[in-house]
Amino acid sequence: MASTATAPRGGARVRVQQFGTFLSNMVLPNIGAFIAWGLITALFIQTGWITLVGDKIFGYAPGLEPGQYDYGFVSSLGGWDADGGGIVGPMITYLLPILIGYTGGRMAYGGDNARGGVVGAIATMGAVTGADVPMFLGAMIMGPLGGYTMRRLDALWSHRIRPGFEMLVNNFSAGIWGMILAIFGFAVAGPFVKGFSNGAESVVDFLVEHDLLPLTSIFVEPAKVLFLNNAINHGVFTPLGTSQAVEDGKSILFLIEANPGPGLGLLLAFMFFGKGMAKASASGAAVIHFLGGIHEIYFPYVLMKPRLILALMAGGMTGVATNLVFDSGLRAPAAPGSIIAVWLQAPADSLLGVTCSVVFAAGVTFLVAAFLLKTERSADEGDLSDATASMESMKGKRSLASSVLGGGRTSGISSIVFACDAGMGSSAMGASVLRRKIQAAGFPDVTVVNKAISGLDDVYDLVVSHQDLTERARRRTPSAVHVSVDNFMGSPRYDEIVELLRESSGGPGSTEAAGGPAARAATAAPSAPAATGGVLSPASIVLGGTATGREAAIDEAGRLLVATGAVDPGYVEAMHERETSVSTHMGNGLAIPHGTNEAKGLIRSSALSFVRYDEPIDWNGKPTEFVIGIAGAGDDHLALLSRIAETFVDAEAVARLRAARTAEDVLVVLEGVGV
């Protein structure tokens, strides 16, 4: 069964993973630009492929070094003509850092607004011109700093600008603040990053000179399996490797993490010496890993038998040592870590060494892993499905590539249930969002309902739950496919579920399963329009919340519910208790605090409260503008929750809520969604 287990949250590990994810999210969208730069470099610089072929064709002229022939246009592309023009230098100096700074600024600002990206790019330009080294680390600092500080400044005068002056204020504030950050980047960030880069380069040089660089695999290989590789690879190896490639034409650092050899060797060992599902799936996983460059495909095999990490360490060290012996490296990052990408980025004089590093790394990993597998005392092959689930839990999302490892039921999905602690808020809204996606994808017979975990029966094909509740849901529905999410409003896993339905649509997916459509329809959230009156009253809508943190915001939303007479005062304490178990932050700037399932006895009638904050409050590290308190006695509030869910996946509707001046304006937006 392809289920998604939930591992206990380890504070330090989770924070490093989040940091690594943030770094990689700045770099990965721009990998295409890195590849373009790497290909131009590989083809057109002095020791590039075209120059090499030209030398072979025309021969060497007396007194000239290879690459000194005048190839006209080709030479000018590489930037090695007499005028010092070309593409390579400007791309590495300006284009790539500014792209990273723009992406980081946009991420830090939040939403789809490019404003933070523009300020981040301006700030990055200051750092770029403040030092004579490729400013990737500077871009990773100045870009997010520009976006975040611009967002904080915008919040200071949000809703205070007189009509007609919005464009003037927005443009000049971005320009002035961008100028200040650019000066700061030039005077402070550039020199600081240059000093850091020089220090880090000295450390790398020390490791190389003393033949210690292979020891980095002792840390890198376990980090990959635990998804800490992004913080290391994109935060350190890519910036330092790029600087080294500019000076030397290549860098060994690009192959410390991206070498596909260790993973290939591990999977080959399972092909020959594994057992059961692990043996059967290893060949397909090897193709995906080696040719597709998806390294995560082999992580579950290590999680299933943790001592195999020794084989990966040995193979990684062998690969690094081989590159040191051959003095080989890559011109640019190999992304993804496929053998095809590795060869494309290898200079002509490094092709043999790079190939040997992959082959030798795979060979050593294979031998060590084979020995460990053959000396395994236990006859149990291990649970590859559970290992895959553990891997997905650490990563925070399901991997479509790893679905080949689960061996579970993925066909005939016709009934989906969203499960949460109380079944009155988070699950209802998540079910609404997913239901619309599934219907839009052309699966009208697939039902999506919501329930409290305590009310689950093992009759559903697929269960969606918050990652902190998945283990409880699995105990109630052990035969279902389980999907964990941490963002009910905009989780990328919804698209993966739709893809899973497409993959399984040819299977035996009878709509009569799980008690039949009629039985399930009885528990489905209402989809017909429902008036907000009686559930959300104008008296329960506040457009200028005064809370500055999560706890105070829960109190503020809870007091509104108490004031309407819908709940007893003790229900507010139950809202706090619910928050300590699982966060009610839904994503997209929305939180929906509500009580526990045990507190339903304190609810007199279903009601909602609505609080908008002019300046987003911190909700466990997530900015929150809207807080909707929920008290659900029955199902009469679910139709409105469905409309709220539709609202918060509609950027235009959210903008109307931000601009609302009266409680009636809010009601109009909520009643007008989807009609």
BELJO-V620656 format. One line per field, one symbol per residue. phi: phi as a letter, one per 30 degrees, with the letter a starting at -180 (. if undefined). A space follows every 50 residues. Layout:
phi: ???
This chain:
phi: .dccdcdedceddddddddddddddddedcdedddedddddddcdecddd dddddddcicdeicdejcddciedddddicdddidjcedddddcdddddd dddddddddjicddedddddddddeddeddacbecdddddcdeddddddd ddddddcdicddejcedddddddddddddddddddddcdedddddddddd dddddddddchceeddddcddddddcicdddddddbdddddddddddcia bdddcdcdeddedddddddddcbdbhddddcdddddddddcdicdddced ddddbeddddddddddddddddddddhcacdaecbdddddddddcddedc ddddddddddddddddddddddddcddddddjcddddddddddddjadcd ddddcdicdbcidbbbbcbbdcicbeddddddddeddddddjbdddcbbb adedcdcdbcdbccbdedcdddddddbdcddcbcbbbddbdddddddddd dddcddddcddddhjiddddddcddecdebddejcbcedccbcbecdcad ddddddddddddddidbdeddddddddddddbdcdcjhibbbdaddddcd ddcdadabbbbccdcecdchicdbcbbcdbbcdbcdcdddddddddddcc edddddddddcbdddddddddcdic
